[in-house]
Amino acid sequence: MTDHSFPSPHNPNNADLPFGKPHYPNHEGQSYGGQQGNAPNSPPPSAVPKLKAGILAVEPGVFSRCLNLDTYIQLSNRTSFWFHPTYIDYYSTSGYKWTGYTWIAWGTDLDRIVSFQCV
C-alpha cells in the first residue's frame, strides 16, 4: 500500500515542497518569484552605480530587495554587468542579464556575487 501523505518531489506545484520555490517571503507574507518573470521592456540605466567593495557573501534576504529591479552586479571572476533578478532563493538567483543590446535569461549561485547595487 502506498502512503500518499508525503508529498512527491516530482510535483513542483506542491506547496509543501521547497523544490523550485523561493524561500524568502516578501513584506506581505507571500513568496518571491516561483516562476521566472518576464524580461524588462527597456534597457538598464546608462550610468553604472558605484559598487561597495569588501562583501564576503551575499545575504539572500538583502539581495531579495533587488527582486524585479535593474541591479548592477560584480561576480567573483571580476566581471560586472546589469542583471534583472526575477527569482531568489537561499542559494541562487535567476532573471535576465543585459548583453549591451538585449536581455537574456541568466542565473547564478549567490556565492558568486561579490558586490551589487540595485536601482
HUDACOR-V977386 format. One record per backbone hydrogen bond with DSSP energy under -1.0 kcal/mol. CO is the residue of the C=O (numbers start at 1). NH is the residue of the N-H. If there is no record, write none. Layout:
co=CO nh=NH
co=CO nh=NH
This chain:
co=8 nh=11
co=11 nh=14
co=14 nh=17
co=18 nh=21
co=24 nh=32
co=26 nh=29
co=30 nh=26
co=59 nh=63
co=60 nh=64
co=62 nh=65
co=63 nh=66
co=64 nh=67
co=66 nh=69
co=70 nh=119
co=71 nh=83
co=72 nh=117
co=73 nh=81
co=74 nh=114
co=74 nh=115
co=75 nh=78
co=79 nh=75
co=81 nh=73
co=82 nh=98
co=83 nh=71
co=84 nh=96
co=85 nh=68
co=87 nh=94
co=91 nh=110
co=92 nh=89
co=93 nh=108
co=94 nh=86
co=94 nh=87
co=95 nh=106
co=96 nh=84
co=97 nh=104
co=102 nh=99
co=104 nh=97
co=106 nh=95
co=108 nh=93
co=109 nh=112
co=110 nh=113
co=112 nh=76
co=115 nh=74
co=117 nh=72
